[in-house]
Amino acid sequence: CKPEEANEVLQFENLRAPDGRLPLNTSGGNLAECYMHGLELQVEAVRQIQGRAGERQLSCADTMFVSGNGGIISEQTALVLQGG
């Protein structure tokens, strides 16, 4: 978003799945299921793209950005795109 739109976009209801404008941590992130240094976040991105995320499924999930931190020597980032 543009800097002047940040206050509007970064509202709690916009960040919630499945109907938020920019839903975050649809799998619960590190607090719910992710101790494998970001691996489960990658799995969740693929589930969302494939439409297999169950009650967490987003209505428009064709591009997922995943960023994880497993410690000071473990960083990973991925952009998962729908094929076709």
N, C-alpha and C positions, 0 to 999 in steps of 0.2 A: 504494500500500500504506500501511498505517498505520505510523507511526514505529517502533513496537516490532517490526514485521515486516521492516524494511529489511535487516537482516543476513541474514535467510533468503532474501528475494526477490532481492537483488543479488549472487547467487552466479554465477560464470562459466557454469555449466551452464544456468541459467535465462535467460541473456541470449543464448544461441546459437540460431541458426536451424538446422533448422526446428522443433525440438521444445521449445525453451525456453519458460518461462512468460511471458517478456517479451523476445522476440528483438529485437536491435538491429542496425542497419546490414546488412540482408540483402543489399544490393548491394555491400557493401564500403565504403560511405561515401566520404569525400574521398580516402582512401588508394587506392581501387581504381578508381573511375570518375567521380568527381564534381568537376569543376573549373568547371562552369557555375553556380557559386554556388547550388547546391541544386536545379537543374532535374532532374538525374538521380535525385535522391532522390524527387522528385515522380513521375517515370516509374516508379521501382521500386514506389512505393505503388500506382499504378494496375495494374501487372503483378500484384502480390500480390492485389489485390481481384478482378481478372479471372481469376486462376488460371493466369497465363502466366509465372510466375517460374522455371520449370524446376526444377533441383535445389535452388534456394533457396526454393521454395514452402513457405509456412507452412500448417499444417493448418487453422487457423481464422483467416482473414484477412478479416474483414468491416469492420473499422475500423482505419485506419492514421493515426498521428500523425507528421508530418514537420516537422523543424525544421532549418534550415540557416543557415550563417554564411559570407558571402562577404567579410567585412571589416568595418571599423568603420562603414561607411555602408550595408551591405547585409545585412539580416536578413529572413528569411521563415519563416513557419510555416503549415502547412496541416493540416486534418483531412479525410481522404478517407474517405467512407462508401460502402458498397455500396448501389446503388439497388434499388428493387423493393419 
